[in-house]
């Protein structure tokens, strides 16, 4: 199986970056979450030879648990 890393569109990148912020309990403040950010980026950009995503967003947690070189 051939795998590729593709560029995100502007809208996809905006959505990815927005997902990295969490609203505080007060509702007005935001904090950035770097938790598992690399795995979350991989699941959104790795595609097969037909350009279809290989991973679902839900796969990020399991992928992030893999050993990093």
Buried (B, 14 or more C-beta within 10 A) or exposed (E): EEEEEEEBEEEEEEEBEEEBEEEEEEEEEEEEEEEBBEBBBBBBBBBEEEEEBBBEEEBBEEBBEEEEE
